[in-house]
Amino acid sequence: MDKKLTRQLKKFMAESGYSQYRLARLSGVQASALGRFTNGERSLGLESIEQLAEVLSFEFIQTEKKIPRQPKDSSEGKRPPARSSRIRGGG
């Protein structure tokens, strides 16, 4: 997930001329966190992604992926569904 979002974010910054610092200031996301995200050093939390999506006029879509059931004899128990997120470009 993060690699795809990172590519989309870098593409937007290149096309718009926004710097990481300007994007951070407009969105309220810490500039250091945004820099580490775009360098692939860390993930961003859901709130930060939503803040960026709002500034970029992107639609943030969060979906759940079904995980195959564990065998009945598994001692792990049930796992919650995995979450998948993506940002779709706005107009």
DSSP file (Angstrom, degrees, kcal/mol; ACC not computed):
  #  RESIDUE AA STRUCTURE BP1 BP2  ACC     N-H-->O    O-->H-N    N-H-->O    O-->H-N    TCO  KAPPA ALPHA  PHI   PSI    X-CA   Y-CA   Z-CA
    1    1 A M     >        0   0    0      0, 0.0     4,-2.1     0, 0.0     3,-0.3   0.000 360.0 360.0 360.0 -49.7    0.0    0.0    0.0
    2    2 A D  H  >  +     0   0    0      1,-0.2     4,-2.8     2,-0.2     5,-0.2   0.855 360.0  55.3 -62.3 -36.9    2.6    2.6    1.0
    3    3 A K  H  > S+     0   0    0      2,-0.2     4,-2.3     1,-0.2    -1,-0.2   0.907 109.4  47.1 -63.9 -40.3    4.7    2.2   -2.2
    4    4 A K  H  > S+     0   0    0     -3,-0.3     4,-2.3     2,-0.2    -1,-0.2   0.925 114.2  46.6 -66.9 -44.0    1.7    3.0   -4.3
    5    5 A L  H  X S+     0   0    0     -4,-2.1     4,-2.6     2,-0.2    -2,-0.2   0.892 111.1  53.1 -64.0 -39.3    0.7    6.0   -2.2
    6    6 A T  H  X S+     0   0    0     -4,-2.8     4,-2.7    -5,-0.2     5,-0.2   0.926 109.4  48.3 -62.2 -44.8    4.3    7.2   -2.2
    7    7 A R  H  X S+     0   0    0     -4,-2.3     4,-2.4     1,-0.2    -2,-0.2   0.922 112.9  48.3 -61.2 -44.0    4.4    7.1   -6.0
    8    8 A Q  H  X S+     0   0    0     -4,-2.3     4,-2.4     1,-0.2    -2,-0.2   0.909 112.6  48.4 -63.3 -41.7    1.1    8.9   -6.3
    9    9 A L  H  X S+     0   0    0     -4,-2.6     4,-2.5     2,-0.2    -2,-0.2   0.922 112.1  47.9 -65.7 -44.8    2.2   11.6   -3.8
   10   10 A K  H  X S+     0   0    0     -4,-2.7     4,-2.4     2,-0.2    -1,-0.2   0.892 111.2  51.9 -62.9 -39.7    5.6   12.1   -5.6
   11   11 A K  H  X S+     0   0    0     -4,-2.4     4,-2.5    -5,-0.2     5,-0.2   0.929 110.1  48.6 -62.5 -45.3    3.8   12.4   -8.9
   12   12 A F  H  X S+     0   0    0     -4,-2.4     4,-2.7     1,-0.2     6,-0.3   0.933 111.5  49.2 -60.3 -45.8    1.4   15.0   -7.6
   13   13 A M  H  X S+     0   0    0     -4,-2.5     4,-1.9     1,-0.2     5,-0.3   0.899 112.2  48.7 -62.8 -39.9    4.3   17.0   -6.1
   14   14 A A  H  < S+     0   0    0     -4,-2.4    -1,-0.2     1,-0.2    -2,-0.2   0.913 116.6  42.2 -65.0 -42.2    6.2   16.9   -9.4
   15   15 A E  H  < S+     0   0    0     -4,-2.5    -2,-0.2     1,-0.2    -1,-0.2   0.832 121.8  38.8 -74.8 -32.7    3.2   17.9  -11.4
   16   16 A S  H  < S-     0   0    0     -4,-2.7    -2,-0.2    -5,-0.2    -1,-0.2   0.691  99.9-126.0 -92.6 -20.5    1.9   20.6   -9.1
   17   17 A G     <  +     0   0    0     -4,-1.9     2,-0.2     1,-0.3    -3,-0.1   0.514  57.9 148.4  83.8   4.2    5.3   22.1   -8.0
   18   18 A Y        -     0   0    0     -6,-0.3    -1,-0.3    -5,-0.3     2,-0.2  -0.535  39.2-141.6 -72.2 135.5    4.4   21.6   -4.3
   19   19 A S     >  -     0   0    0     -2,-0.2     4,-2.6    -3,-0.1     5,-0.2  -0.511  25.0-109.7 -86.5 164.4    7.3   20.9   -2.1
   20   20 A Q  H  > S+     0   0    0      1,-0.2     4,-2.5     2,-0.2     5,-0.2   0.908 121.1  53.0 -58.5 -40.7    7.1   18.4    0.8
   21   21 A Y  H  > S+     0   0    0      2,-0.2     4,-2.5     1,-0.2    -1,-0.2   0.933 110.1  45.7 -62.6 -46.7    7.3   21.4    3.2
   22   22 A R  H  > S+     0   0    0      1,-0.2     4,-2.5     2,-0.2     5,-0.2   0.923 113.7  49.1 -63.6 -43.6    4.4   23.2    1.5
   23   23 A L  H  X S+     0   0    0     -4,-2.6     4,-2.0     1,-0.2     6,-0.3   0.896 111.4  50.3 -62.5 -39.7    2.3   20.1    1.4
   24   24 A A  H  X>S+     0   0    0     -4,-2.5     4,-2.2    -5,-0.2     5,-0.6   0.923 111.3  48.3 -63.6 -44.6    3.0   19.4    5.0
   25   25 A R  H  <5S+     0   0    0     -4,-2.5    -2,-0.2     1,-0.2    -1,-0.2   0.911 113.7  46.4 -63.5 -42.7    2.0   22.9    6.0
   26   26 A L  H  <5S+     0   0    0     -4,-2.5    -1,-0.2     1,-0.2    -2,-0.2   0.847 120.1  38.7 -68.9 -33.9   -1.2   22.8    4.1
   27   27 A S  H  <5S-     0   0    0     -4,-2.0    -2,-0.2    -5,-0.2    -1,-0.2   0.718 101.8-123.8 -91.3 -22.6   -2.2   19.4    5.4
   28   28 A G  T  <5 +     0   0    0     -4,-2.2     2,-0.3     1,-0.4    -3,-0.2   0.489  66.1 135.7  87.5   2.9   -1.1   19.7    9.0
   29   29 A V      < -     0   0    0     -5,-0.6    -1,-0.4    -6,-0.3    -2,-0.2  -0.680  67.6-100.1 -82.2 137.8    1.1   16.5    8.6
   30   30 A Q     >  -     0   0    0     -2,-0.3     4,-2.4     1,-0.1     5,-0.2  -0.342  24.1-134.1 -60.3 134.5    4.5   17.0   10.1
   31   31 A A  H  > S+     0   0    0      1,-0.2     4,-2.5     2,-0.2     5,-0.2   0.871 105.7  52.8 -59.0 -38.7    7.1   17.7    7.5
   32   32 A S  H  > S+     0   0    0      2,-0.2     4,-2.2     1,-0.2    -1,-0.2   0.895 109.8  48.0 -66.1 -38.9    9.5   15.2    8.9
   33   33 A A  H  > S+     0   0    0      2,-0.2     4,-2.1     1,-0.2    -2,-0.2   0.907 112.5  48.7 -66.6 -42.0    6.9   12.4    8.8
   34   34 A L  H  X S+     0   0    0     -4,-2.4     4,-2.6     2,-0.2    -2,-0.2   0.900 111.2  50.7 -64.5 -41.0    6.0   13.3    5.2
   35   35 A G  H  X S+     0   0    0     -4,-2.5     4,-1.4     1,-0.2    -2,-0.2   0.916 110.8  47.4 -63.0 -44.2    9.6   13.3    4.3
   36   36 A R  H  <>S+     0   0    0     -4,-2.2     5,-2.9     2,-0.2     6,-0.9   0.863 112.3  51.6 -66.3 -34.4   10.2    9.9    5.8
   37   37 A F  H ><5S+     0   0    0     -4,-2.1     3,-1.7     4,-0.2    -2,-0.2   0.948 109.7  47.3 -65.9 -48.7    7.1    8.6    4.1
   38   38 A T  H 3<5S+     0   0    0     -4,-2.6    -1,-0.2     1,-0.3    -2,-0.2   0.745 111.3  52.9 -68.1 -21.0    8.1    9.8    0.6
   39   39 A N  T 3<5S-     0   0    0     -4,-1.4    -1,-0.3    -5,-0.2    -2,-0.2   0.438 116.2-116.2 -89.2  -0.6   11.6    8.3    1.2
   40   40 A G  T < 5S+     0   0    0     -3,-1.7    -3,-0.2    -4,-0.2    -2,-0.1   0.683  82.6 120.0  77.3  18.0   10.1    4.9    2.1
   41   41 A E  S   <S+     0   0    0     -5,-2.9     2,-0.3    -6,-0.2    -4,-0.2   0.657  76.8   2.4 -90.3 -17.3   11.3    5.0    5.6
   42   42 A R        -     0   0    0     -6,-0.9    -2,-0.2    -9,-0.1     2,-0.2  -0.977  69.1-108.5-159.5 168.3    8.0    4.9    7.4
   43   43 A S        -     0   0    0     -2,-0.3     2,-0.4    -3,-0.1    -6,-0.1  -0.572  28.2-126.4 -96.3 164.7    4.2    4.6    7.0
   44   44 A L        -     0   0    0     -2,-0.2     2,-0.0    -7,-0.1   -10,-0.0  -0.882  25.4-116.1-108.9 147.1    1.7    7.3    7.6
   45   45 A G     >  -     0   0    0     -2,-0.4     4,-2.3     1,-0.1     5,-0.2  -0.292  31.0-102.8 -74.6 165.1   -1.3    6.9    9.8
   46   46 A L  H  > S+     0   0    0      1,-0.2     4,-2.5     2,-0.2     5,-0.2   0.886 120.9  53.4 -56.4 -43.3   -4.9    6.9    8.6
   47   47 A E  H  > S+     0   0    0      1,-0.2     4,-2.2     2,-0.2    -1,-0.2   0.912 109.3  48.1 -62.0 -42.8   -5.4   10.5    9.9
   48   48 A S  H  > S+     0   0    0      2,-0.2     4,-2.3     1,-0.2    -1,-0.2   0.903 111.3  50.5 -64.5 -41.2   -2.4   11.8    8.0
   49   49 A I  H  X S+     0   0    0     -4,-2.3     4,-2.5     1,-0.2    -2,-0.2   0.908 110.6  49.6 -63.8 -41.4   -3.4   10.1    4.8
   50   50 A E  H  X S+     0   0    0     -4,-2.5     4,-2.0     2,-0.2    -1,-0.2   0.891 109.7  51.6 -64.5 -39.1   -6.9   11.6    5.1
   51   51 A Q  H  X S+     0   0    0     -4,-2.2     4,-1.8     2,-0.2    -2,-0.2   0.913 111.9  46.4 -63.5 -43.1   -5.4   15.1    5.7
   52   52 A L  H  X S+     0   0    0     -4,-2.3     4,-2.4     1,-0.2    -2,-0.2   0.919 109.8  53.8 -64.9 -43.3   -3.2   14.8    2.6
   53   53 A A  H  <>S+     0   0    0     -4,-2.5     5,-3.0     1,-0.2     4,-0.5   0.884 107.3  51.8 -59.0 -39.5   -6.1   13.5    0.5
   54   54 A E  H ><5S+     0   0    0     -4,-2.0     3,-0.9     3,-0.2    -1,-0.2   0.931 111.5  45.4 -64.6 -45.8   -8.2   16.5    1.5
   55   55 A V  H 3<5S+     0   0    0     -4,-1.8    -2,-0.2     1,-0.2    -1,-0.2   0.877 115.5  47.2 -64.5 -37.6   -5.5   19.0    0.5
   56   56 A L  T 3<5S-     0   0    0     -4,-2.4    34,-0.5    -5,-0.2    -1,-0.2   0.463 110.5-121.2 -84.0  -1.0   -4.9   17.2   -2.8
   57   57 A S  T < 5 +     0   0    0     -3,-0.9     2,-0.3    -4,-0.5    34,-0.2   0.880  64.8 145.6  57.6  39.8   -8.6   17.0   -3.6
   58   58 A F      < -     0   0    0     -5,-3.0     2,-0.6    -6,-0.2    -1,-0.2  -0.728  52.0-123.2-101.6 155.2   -8.3   13.2   -3.7
   59   59 A E  E     -A   88   0A   0     29,-2.5    29,-2.7    -2,-0.3     2,-0.5  -0.890  21.6-146.1 -98.7 123.7  -10.9   10.7   -2.5
   60   60 A F  E     -A   87   0A   0     -2,-0.6     2,-0.5    27,-0.2    27,-0.2  -0.801  16.7-170.8 -92.6 125.3   -9.6    8.4    0.1
   61   61 A I  E     -A   86   0A   0     25,-2.4    25,-1.9    -2,-0.5     2,-0.5  -0.970   5.6-170.2-120.9 125.4  -11.1    4.9   -0.2
   62   62 A Q  E     +A   85   0A   0     -2,-0.5     2,-0.3    23,-0.2    23,-0.2  -0.965  11.9 175.7-116.6 128.3  -10.7    2.3    2.5
   63   63 A T  E     -A   84   0A   0     21,-3.0    21,-2.8    -2,-0.5     2,-0.4  -0.831  26.1-123.9-125.9 163.7  -11.8   -1.3    1.8
   64   64 A E  E     -A   83   0A   0     -2,-0.3     2,-0.4    19,-0.2    19,-0.2  -0.917  18.2-149.9-109.5 136.9  -11.6   -4.6    3.6
   65   65 A K  E     -A   82   0A   0     17,-2.8    17,-1.1    -2,-0.4     2,-0.3  -0.864  20.2-121.4-102.7 138.0  -10.0   -7.6    2.1
   66   66 A K        -     0   0    0     -2,-0.4    17,-0.0    15,-0.2     3,-0.0  -0.613  22.0-149.7 -78.1 135.3  -11.3  -11.1    3.0
   67   67 A I        -     0   0    0     -2,-0.3     3,-0.1    12,-0.2    12,-0.1  -0.890  28.1-103.2-103.7 133.8   -8.6  -13.3    4.5
   68   68 A P        -     0   0    0      0, 0.0    -1,-0.0     0, 0.0     2,-0.0  -0.230  45.9-100.2 -54.9 143.1   -9.0  -17.1    3.9
   69   69 A R        -     0   0    0      1,-0.1     3,-0.1     9,-0.0     9,-0.1  -0.313  33.1-118.4 -65.2 146.0  -10.3  -18.9    6.9
   70   70 A Q        -     0   0    0      1,-0.1    -1,-0.1     7,-0.1    -3,-0.0  -0.538  41.3 -89.4 -77.9 150.4   -7.9  -20.8    9.1
   71   71 A P    >   -     0   0    0      0, 0.0     3,-2.2     0, 0.0    -1,-0.1  -0.271  38.8-113.0 -56.6 149.9   -8.4  -24.5    9.5
   72   72 A K  T 3  S+     0   0    0      1,-0.3    -2,-0.1    -3,-0.1     5,-0.1   0.773 116.3  57.2 -59.1 -27.3  -10.8  -25.5   12.3
   73   73 A D  T 3  S+     0   0    0      2,-0.0    -1,-0.3     0, 0.0     2,-0.2   0.420  80.0 119.0 -86.3   4.6   -7.9  -27.1   14.2
   74   74 A S    <   -     0   0    0     -3,-2.2     3,-0.4     1,-0.1    -4,-0.1  -0.486  54.2-155.1 -70.9 136.4   -5.9  -23.8   14.2
   75   75 A S  S    S+     0   0    0     -2,-0.2    -1,-0.1     1,-0.2    -3,-0.0   0.481  79.9  82.6 -89.0  -3.3   -5.1  -22.5   17.7
   76   76 A E  S    S-     0   0    0      1,-0.2    -1,-0.2     3,-0.0     2,-0.1   0.785  82.4-151.8 -73.4 -26.8   -4.7  -18.9   16.4
   77   77 A G        -     0   0    0     -3,-0.4     2,-0.2    -5,-0.1    -1,-0.2  -0.377  42.9 -22.5  82.5-168.5   -8.5  -18.1   16.4
   78   78 A K        -     0   0    0     -2,-0.1    -9,-0.0    -9,-0.1     0, 0.0  -0.511  56.7-150.0 -81.1 143.6  -10.1  -15.7   14.1
   79   79 A R        -     0   0    0     -2,-0.2   -12,-0.2   -12,-0.1     3,-0.1  -0.886  22.2-114.7-108.0 143.6   -8.2  -12.8   12.5
   80   80 A P        -     0   0    0      0, 0.0     2,-0.0     0, 0.0    -1,-0.0  -0.356  45.5 -86.0 -70.6 158.4   -9.9   -9.5   11.6
   81   81 A P        -     0   0    0      0, 0.0   -15,-0.2     0, 0.0     2,-0.1  -0.350  46.7-111.8 -63.8 144.9  -10.2   -8.6    7.9
   82   82 A A  E     -A   65   0A   0    -17,-1.1   -17,-2.8    -3,-0.1     2,-0.4  -0.447  29.1-131.5 -73.2 151.0   -7.1   -6.9    6.4
   83   83 A R  E     -A   64   0A   0    -19,-0.2     2,-0.4    -2,-0.1   -19,-0.2  -0.861  18.6-168.3-107.6 141.6   -7.6   -3.3    5.4
   84   84 A S  E     -A   63   0A   0    -21,-2.8   -21,-3.0    -2,-0.4     2,-0.3  -0.987   6.6-171.1-127.2 137.2   -6.5   -1.8    2.1
   85   85 A S  E     +A   62   0A   0     -2,-0.4     2,-0.3   -23,-0.2   -23,-0.2  -0.940   8.8 167.9-129.8 150.8   -6.4    1.8    1.4
   86   86 A R  E     -A   61   0A   0    -25,-1.9   -25,-2.4    -2,-0.3     2,-0.5  -0.984  26.6-131.6-153.7 160.0   -5.8    3.9   -1.7
   87   87 A I  E     -A   60   0A   0     -2,-0.3     2,-0.5   -27,-0.2   -27,-0.2  -0.961  16.8-155.5-116.0 131.6   -6.2    7.4   -2.9
   88   88 A R  E     -A   59   0A   0    -29,-2.7   -29,-2.5    -2,-0.5    -2,-0.0  -0.916  28.9-105.8-109.1 132.7   -7.9    8.3   -6.1
   89   89 A G        -     0   0    0     -2,-0.5   -31,-0.2   -31,-0.2   -32,-0.1  -0.179  33.3-141.9 -58.1 142.0   -7.1   11.5   -7.9
   90   90 A G              0   0    0    -34,-0.5   -32,-0.1   -37,-0.1    -1,-0.1  -0.252 360.0 360.0 -95.3-174.2   -9.5   14.4   -7.7
   91   91 A G              0   0    0    -34,-0.2   -34,-0.1    -2,-0.1   -33,-0.1   0.424 360.0 360.0-102.3 360.0  -10.5   16.9  -10.3
